Amino acid sequence: MDIRNEEGASGGRYAVDVEGHEAEMTYSRASPKLVIIDHTAVPDALRGKGVGQALALHAVEAARAGGWKIIPLCPFFKAQAQRHPEWQDVVN
């Protein structure tokens, strides 16, 4: 999947187009070393295809590469983080 990052002054989103539908995971920056994942939206047509999981993994990989931590406010991301103990190095 070709996940793109759209960054603004205080946050941004990871977004991907799959089969003509767009899915996204939004975040805000609490500090230069802390992001808050606050929302994940995956259209019904893409559910069960691993799109949300791919967005979550992308966020984790971005945090590792950028040297920051993630606060998981989004219920989906929080559930994924609980299923993936190997993400605990970046998830607060």
Phi, psi and omega in degrees: 000140180264088182273130180251153178250126176244110187254136175244189183296321185241007180173200181179203179204154169257131183223152179212143175254125180225126176052038178081008179238146178254134173242153181212157171228121183257154181212159173233154180265119176275331178196174179300337182245016183214123175242151178246114174280117188246347183198141171231131178232118177235120179301150180307324181297340182254358182297140180082005182254007177082011183290313178300318178299319179296320178296317180297315179297321177299318179298318179296315180295322177295320179296317178298314181294325182271351179073032178240171179251160180242132168260119184269090174277331179294126181302322179295310181297319180300316178296319178296318180297325178290331178279346184235082180300338178291352176271353187298344177294338180240350182261125178274000000 
